[in-house]
Amino acid sequence: MFIDEVKLEVHGGKGGDGIVAYRRELKVEMGGPFGGSGGKGGSIIFVGDEGLSTLLDLKYMKVLKALPGEKGKNKGMQGANAKNTYVRVPLGTTIYDEDTNQVIADITRNKEEAIVALGGRGGRGNMAFATGINKCPDFCEKGEPGQIRYIRCELKVLADCGLVGFPSVGKSTLLSRLSAAKPKIAAYHFTTLVPQLGMVSVQDGRSFVLADLPGLIEGAHQGAGLGLQFLKHIERCRVIIHVIDMAGSEGRDPYNDYLIINKELENYKMNLSKRPQVVVANKMDLPQAKENLEKFIAKTNLKVIPISAYNNYNLDELKYKVADLLAETKPFSLFEEDEIAPEVTYEYKEDEPMFYVEKDKDGIYNVKGDKLYRIFQMTNFENESSMNRFARQLRSFGVDDELRRLGIKNGDTVRIFDFEFEFIE
């Protein structure tokens, strides 16, 4: 089964918790803290595999979770880091962040790796908090939660050039004549339901990969026919072969076909209209083809390659033309500027606020913020010393000052995620 799009929820592994422990060796006076830190959580890493051709393996994986890190140990020993979870995907897989629609990674090489969800760091044991003032801390940190992401994986076939055109213009027949591929060929529309690839060899030793894509119709860029489902597969093609039924055997006008398909390519993505295009007049063995070709050239003033895929007529000229264009055409960017993440980073940006305060209609002051939530999750609220440390952190971040600036009074309620308390000066 050919699957070219899946959606997943991915969770990086949680870091292991630190522990509270003390030295108790014989003849070691005032042993002090000896609790180790937790190990790092595993990350989820996607790896390109040239042996795969579909995303079927991911189709039924709704949630993918990496392993958590090991807890810290006694005698100051750190817990083991968790192993990363590797997910194999076919070459040509693009991974998007569903929340921002930005590209996380574009995997095009065998064994190429991309970190999709980063594991959390391990929490520090009480040994890490020892200072000259507090020589025997009795608290530790919980492990940091792993990164959670909602992603979309799209497979866009790797081909040097692609065949586009209306249904039944002879694209599948042309692919079977130019390469050893055996696509389904039949006398009805949308015979090709999945992209077909073939290796084309030129007599001078050059070669290229050709893709036969499902037929396009008017409105394809909005989802008509199989448009949106398979237009994406042409994005990696450096050259477009536009196949036209010059005999008009389906009752359509070849010139109108040419205009409609080009409009669909332009409306789908601006970059597609910038690619070099070879216009091919197919079915030249049928009546009216020669007359229609003369009219077409008069209207467009284009250089058209007349062929007959059925009779193998003039196919060598097409091969040489495509090979020459590929030699002088550099790869195009697959994405618009706003689709590409400026940098793939799993750290918080410096300009991201540590917290912000909102006052509800009921008078409760809500303290929120992603950075603050991470610290909140790593705090052990069952330990009084750990809670006092969290309170000191809030003061150092400026939470108390911000609450006063907003007009908080003694007795007013403050909510920090799952906890509520009364503010007291």
C-alpha positions as CSV (number, residue, x, y, z in Angstrom):
1,M,0.0,0.0,0.0
2,F,1.4,3.4,-1.0
3,I,1.0,5.9,1.9
4,D,2.5,9.3,1.4
5,E,1.2,11.3,4.4
6,V,0.8,10.5,8.1
7,K,0.3,12.5,11.3
8,L,2.0,11.6,14.6
9,E,2.3,12.7,18.2
10,V,5.9,12.3,19.3
11,H,7.2,12.5,22.9
12,G,10.8,12.8,23.8
13,G,11.7,10.7,26.8
14,K,11.5,12.2,30.3
15,G,14.8,12.8,32.1
16,G,15.5,10.6,35.1
17,D,14.8,12.0,38.6
18,G,17.7,13.0,40.9
19,I,17.7,11.4,44.3
20,V,18.4,12.4,47.9
21,A,21.1,10.3,49.5
22,Y,23.9,10.7,52.0
23,R,27.4,9.2,52.6
24,R,27.4,6.6,55.4
25,E,30.9,5.0,55.1
26,L,32.7,4.0,58.2
27,K,35.1,6.6,59.6
28,V,33.7,9.3,57.2
29,E,32.5,12.0,59.6
30,M,29.7,14.3,58.5
31,G,29.4,12.4,55.2
32,G,27.3,14.9,53.5
33,P,25.0,14.6,50.4
34,F,25.7,11.8,48.0
35,G,22.6,11.6,45.7
36,G,23.3,11.3,41.9
37,S,21.6,13.0,39.0
38,G,19.2,11.3,36.6
39,G,20.0,10.2,33.1
40,K,18.9,12.0,30.0
41,G,15.7,10.9,28.3
42,G,15.9,9.4,24.8
43,S,15.2,11.5,21.7
44,I,13.1,10.5,18.7
45,I,15.2,10.5,15.6
46,F,14.0,10.0,12.0
47,V,16.5,8.2,9.7
48,G,16.4,8.0,5.9
49,D,16.3,4.5,4.5
50,E,16.7,3.9,0.8
51,G,15.0,0.5,1.1
52,L,11.6,2.0,2.0
53,S,9.2,3.5,-0.5
54,T,6.1,4.3,1.6
55,L,5.1,5.6,5.0
56,L,3.0,2.5,5.7
57,D,5.1,1.6,8.8
58,L,4.0,4.9,10.5
59,K,0.3,4.8,9.4
60,Y,-1.0,3.2,12.6
61,M,1.5,4.8,15.0
62,K,-0.7,7.5,16.6
63,V,1.7,8.3,19.5
64,L,5.4,7.6,19.6
65,K,7.2,7.8,22.9
66,A,10.9,7.6,23.6
67,L,12.4,5.9,26.7
68,P,12.8,7.8,30.0
69,G,16.2,8.3,31.6
70,E,17.2,6.2,34.6
71,K,17.0,7.7,38.1
72,G,20.1,8.9,39.9
73,K,21.9,6.5,42.2
74,N,23.6,6.5,45.5
75,K,27.3,7.3,45.9
76,G,26.9,10.2,43.5
77,M,26.4,8.0,40.5
78,Q,24.4,9.4,37.6
79,G,21.5,7.3,36.1
80,A,22.0,5.8,32.7
81,N,20.9,7.9,29.7
82,A,18.0,6.3,27.8
83,K,18.6,5.0,24.3
84,N,17.3,7.1,21.4
85,T,14.3,5.8,19.4
86,Y,15.1,5.6,15.7
87,V,12.3,5.7,13.1
88,R,13.1,4.7,9.5
89,V,11.4,6.7,6.8
90,P,11.8,6.6,3.0
91,L,14.0,9.1,1.2
92,G,12.1,12.2,0.2
93,T,10.2,12.5,3.5
94,T,9.5,16.0,4.7
95,I,8.6,16.5,8.4
96,Y,6.4,19.4,9.4
97,D,5.4,20.8,12.8
98,E,1.6,20.7,12.8
99,D,1.3,23.7,15.1
100,T,3.4,26.1,13.0
101,N,3.4,24.3,9.6
102,Q,7.1,24.8,9.4
103,V,9.6,22.3,8.1
104,I,11.5,20.4,10.8
105,A,13.5,18.3,8.4
106,D,13.7,17.2,4.8
107,I,15.3,13.7,4.6
108,T,16.8,13.1,1.1
109,R,19.9,11.0,1.8
110,N,20.4,7.4,3.0
111,K,21.0,7.2,6.8
112,E,20.5,11.0,7.1
113,E,19.2,11.7,10.7
114,A,16.9,14.4,12.0
115,I,16.0,14.9,15.7
116,V,12.2,15.4,15.8
117,A,11.6,15.3,19.6
118,L,14.4,15.9,22.1
119,G,14.6,14.0,25.4
120,G,14.6,15.9,28.7
121,R,17.7,16.3,30.8
122,G,18.1,14.4,34.0
123,G,17.1,16.1,37.3
124,R,20.0,16.9,39.7
125,G,20.5,14.9,42.9
126,N,21.1,16.6,46.2
127,M,24.8,16.3,45.8
128,A,24.7,18.9,43.0
129,F,23.1,21.5,45.3
130,A,25.7,21.5,48.0
131,T,27.2,24.9,48.7
132,G,29.4,26.5,51.3
133,I,26.2,27.8,53.0
134,N,24.0,24.7,52.5
135,K,26.4,21.9,52.9
136,C,23.8,19.1,53.2
137,P,20.8,19.9,51.0
138,D,17.8,17.5,51.5
139,F,16.1,18.1,48.1
140,C,16.6,17.2,44.5
141,E,15.1,17.8,41.1
142,K,12.7,15.8,39.0
143,G,13.7,14.9,35.5
144,E,12.9,17.4,32.7
145,P,9.9,16.3,30.5
146,G,10.8,15.4,27.0
147,Q,9.7,17.6,24.0
148,I,6.2,16.9,22.8
149,R,5.4,17.6,19.1
150,Y,2.5,17.0,16.7
151,I,4.1,16.3,13.3
152,R,3.0,15.6,9.8
153,C,5.2,13.5,7.5
154,E,4.9,13.9,3.8
155,L,6.6,11.7,1.2
156,K,7.5,13.5,-2.0
157,V,9.1,11.1,-4.5
158,L,12.7,11.7,-5.5
159,A,12.7,12.2,-9.3
160,D,14.7,14.4,-11.6
161,C,11.7,15.2,-13.8
162,G,8.0,14.6,-13.8
163,L,5.2,14.0,-16.3
164,V,2.2,16.2,-16.0
165,G,-0.9,16.6,-18.0
166,F,-4.6,15.8,-18.2
167,P,-5.7,12.2,-17.6
168,S,-5.4,9.9,-20.6
169,V,-2.8,12.0,-22.5
170,G,-0.4,9.0,-22.6
171,K,1.9,9.7,-19.6
172,S,2.0,6.1,-18.4
173,T,2.6,4.8,-21.9
174,L,5.4,7.3,-22.3
175,L,7.0,6.2,-19.0
176,S,6.8,2.5,-20.1
177,R,8.5,3.4,-23.4
178,L,11.3,5.5,-21.9
179,S,12.2,3.2,-19.0
180,A,11.7,-0.4,-17.8
181,A,8.8,0.7,-15.5
182,K,5.5,-1.2,-16.0
183,P,2.8,1.3,-14.9
184,K,-0.9,0.3,-15.4
185,I,-2.2,1.4,-18.8
186,A,-5.9,1.5,-19.6
187,A,-8.4,3.5,-21.6
188,Y,-10.0,5.4,-18.7
189,H,-9.2,8.4,-16.6
190,F,-7.1,8.2,-13.4
191,T,-5.5,4.9,-14.3
192,T,-2.5,6.0,-12.3
193,L,-3.4,6.2,-8.7
194,V,0.1,6.4,-7.2
195,P,3.3,7.9,-8.5
196,Q,5.4,5.6,-10.7
197,L,9.2,6.0,-11.1
198,G,11.4,4.8,-13.9
199,M,15.1,5.1,-14.8
200,V,15.7,6.6,-18.3
201,S,19.0,5.9,-20.0
202,V,20.3,8.2,-22.8
203,Q,22.5,6.8,-25.5
204,D,25.4,9.0,-24.6
205,G,25.6,7.4,-21.1
206,R,23.5,9.9,-19.1
207,S,20.5,8.9,-17.1
208,F,17.7,10.4,-15.0
209,V,14.7,9.4,-12.9
210,L,11.3,10.1,-14.4
211,A,8.1,10.2,-12.4
212,D,4.6,9.5,-13.8
213,L,2.2,11.5,-11.7
214,P,-1.6,11.0,-11.6
215,G,-3.5,13.1,-14.1
216,L,-4.4,16.7,-13.2
217,I,-7.7,18.5,-14.0
218,E,-8.9,22.0,-13.5
219,G,-9.0,22.9,-9.8
220,A,-6.4,20.4,-8.9
221,H,-4.6,22.9,-6.6
222,Q,-7.8,23.1,-4.6
223,G,-8.1,19.3,-4.3
224,A,-10.1,18.4,-7.4
225,G,-9.5,14.9,-8.7
226,L,-6.2,13.7,-7.2
227,G,-4.6,17.1,-7.3
228,L,-3.6,18.0,-3.8
229,Q,-2.9,14.4,-3.0
230,F,-0.2,14.1,-5.7
231,L,0.8,17.6,-6.8
232,K,3.3,17.5,-4.0
233,H,5.2,14.7,-5.7
234,I,6.4,17.0,-8.5
235,E,8.0,19.5,-6.0
236,R,11.4,17.8,-6.1
237,C,11.5,17.6,-9.9
238,R,13.9,20.0,-11.6
239,V,12.3,19.6,-15.0
240,I,8.6,19.2,-15.9
241,I,7.6,17.3,-19.0
242,H,4.2,18.7,-20.0
243,V,2.4,16.0,-22.1
244,I,-0.4,17.2,-24.3
245,D,-2.9,15.1,-26.3
246,M,-2.3,17.0,-29.6
247,A,-4.9,14.9,-31.4
248,G,-7.6,16.1,-29.0
249,S,-8.9,12.5,-28.7
250,E,-10.8,13.3,-25.5
251,G,-12.7,16.2,-27.2
252,R,-10.6,18.9,-25.4
253,D,-8.6,21.7,-27.1
254,P,-4.8,21.1,-26.7
255,Y,-4.2,24.8,-26.2
256,N,-6.7,25.1,-23.4
257,D,-5.2,22.0,-21.8
258,Y,-1.8,23.6,-21.8
259,L,-3.1,26.8,-20.2
260,I,-5.2,25.0,-17.5
261,I,-2.3,22.7,-16.4
262,N,0.2,25.6,-16.2
263,K,-2.4,27.6,-14.1
264,E,-2.8,24.7,-11.7
265,L,1.0,24.4,-11.3
266,E,1.3,28.1,-10.6
267,N,-1.5,28.2,-8.2
268,Y,-0.3,25.2,-6.2
269,K,3.2,26.7,-5.5
270,M,5.0,29.6,-7.0
271,N,8.2,27.6,-7.4
272,L,6.6,25.1,-9.8
273,S,6.1,27.8,-12.4
274,K,9.8,28.6,-12.3
275,R,10.9,25.2,-13.4
276,P,12.0,24.6,-17.0
277,Q,9.3,22.8,-18.9
278,V,9.5,20.6,-22.0
279,V,6.2,20.7,-23.9
280,V,5.5,17.3,-25.6
281,A,2.9,16.8,-28.3
282,N,1.8,13.2,-27.9
283,K,-0.4,11.0,-30.1
284,M,1.0,12.4,-33.3
285,D,0.0,9.2,-35.0
286,L,-3.7,10.1,-34.8
287,P,-5.7,12.3,-37.2
288,Q,-5.9,16.0,-36.5
289,A,-2.7,15.9,-34.5
290,K,-0.5,17.6,-37.1
291,E,-3.1,20.3,-37.8
292,N,-3.6,21.0,-34.1
293,L,0.1,21.2,-33.5
294,E,0.5,23.9,-36.1
295,K,-2.3,25.9,-34.5
296,F,-0.8,25.3,-31.0
297,I,2.7,26.6,-32.1
298,A,1.1,29.6,-33.7
299,K,-0.7,30.5,-30.5
300,T,2.2,29.8,-28.0
301,N,5.3,30.4,-30.1
302,L,6.9,27.5,-28.1
303,K,9.3,24.9,-29.2
304,V,7.3,21.6,-29.0
305,I,8.7,18.1,-29.3
306,P,6.2,16.0,-31.3
307,I,6.2,12.3,-30.3
308,S,4.1,9.2,-30.4
309,A,4.6,7.1,-27.3
310,Y,2.4,4.4,-28.8
311,N,4.7,4.1,-31.9
312,N,8.0,5.0,-30.2
313,Y,8.3,8.0,-32.5
314,N,10.9,10.7,-31.7
315,L,11.5,9.6,-28.1
316,D,15.3,10.0,-28.4
317,E,15.0,13.7,-29.1
318,L,12.9,14.0,-25.9
319,K,15.6,12.1,-23.9
320,Y,18.4,14.3,-25.0
321,K,16.4,17.5,-24.4
322,V,15.5,16.5,-20.8
323,A,19.1,15.4,-20.1
324,D,20.5,18.7,-21.4
325,L,18.1,20.7,-19.2
326,L,18.9,18.7,-16.1
327,A,22.6,19.3,-16.7
328,E,22.1,23.0,-16.5
329,T,19.3,23.3,-13.9
330,K,20.1,23.5,-10.3
331,P,17.8,22.1,-7.6
332,F,15.0,24.5,-6.6
333,S,13.9,25.3,-3.1
334,L,10.9,23.1,-2.2
335,F,9.5,25.5,0.3
336,E,8.3,29.1,0.6
337,E,10.3,31.3,3.0
338,D,7.6,31.2,5.6
339,E,7.6,27.4,5.6
340,I,11.2,27.0,6.7
341,A,12.0,27.2,10.3
342,P,14.8,29.8,10.7
343,E,16.6,27.3,12.9
344,V,15.7,24.0,14.3
345,T,16.4,24.4,18.0
346,Y,15.2,22.7,21.1
347,E,16.3,25.4,23.6
348,Y,14.2,28.3,24.7
349,K,15.0,31.5,23.0
350,E,16.5,34.3,25.1
351,D,13.7,36.7,24.2
352,E,11.0,34.3,25.4
353,P,9.6,35.7,28.7
354,M,10.1,33.5,31.7
355,F,6.5,34.2,32.8
356,Y,3.5,36.4,32.4
357,V,0.6,37.2,34.7
358,E,-3.1,37.3,33.8
359,K,-5.9,38.4,36.1
360,D,-9.1,36.5,35.7
361,K,-12.6,38.0,36.0
362,D,-12.9,36.3,39.4
363,G,-9.9,38.2,40.7
364,I,-7.4,35.3,40.6
365,Y,-3.9,36.1,39.4
366,N,-2.7,33.4,37.0
367,V,1.1,33.0,36.6
368,K,2.0,31.3,33.3
369,G,4.9,30.7,31.0
370,D,6.5,27.7,29.2
371,K,9.9,28.3,30.8
372,L,8.4,28.6,34.3
373,Y,6.3,25.4,33.6
374,R,9.5,23.4,33.0
375,I,10.9,24.5,36.4
376,F,7.5,23.7,38.0
377,Q,7.5,20.2,36.6
378,M,11.0,19.6,37.8
379,T,10.1,20.6,41.4
380,N,9.3,18.1,44.0
381,F,6.4,19.7,46.0
382,E,6.3,16.9,48.5
383,N,9.6,18.2,49.9
384,E,9.5,21.4,51.9
385,S,13.0,22.4,51.1
386,S,12.3,21.9,47.4
387,M,9.1,24.1,47.7
388,N,11.1,26.8,49.4
389,R,13.7,26.7,46.6
390,F,10.8,27.2,44.1
391,A,9.5,30.1,46.0
392,R,13.0,31.7,46.0
393,Q,13.2,31.2,42.2
394,L,9.8,32.9,41.7
395,R,11.1,36.0,43.6
396,S,14.4,36.0,41.7
397,F,12.4,35.9,38.4
398,G,10.4,38.9,39.5
399,V,7.0,37.3,39.9
400,D,6.4,39.0,43.3
401,D,7.3,42.4,41.8
402,E,5.0,41.9,38.8
403,L,2.1,40.9,41.1
404,R,2.6,44.1,43.1
405,R,2.7,46.1,39.9
406,L,-0.6,44.7,38.9
407,G,-2.1,45.8,42.3
408,I,-2.3,42.5,44.2
409,K,-3.3,42.8,47.9
410,N,-2.9,40.6,50.9
411,G,-5.3,37.7,50.8
412,D,-5.7,37.7,47.0
413,T,-5.4,34.3,45.3
414,V,-2.5,33.4,43.1
415,R,-2.7,30.4,40.8
416,I,0.6,28.9,39.4
417,F,-0.5,26.0,37.2
418,D,-1.9,23.3,39.6
419,F,-1.3,25.3,42.8
420,E,-3.3,28.1,44.4
421,F,-2.2,30.1,47.4
422,E,-3.0,33.4,49.2
423,F,-0.6,36.3,48.6
424,I,0.9,37.6,51.8
425,E,3.3,40.5,52.0
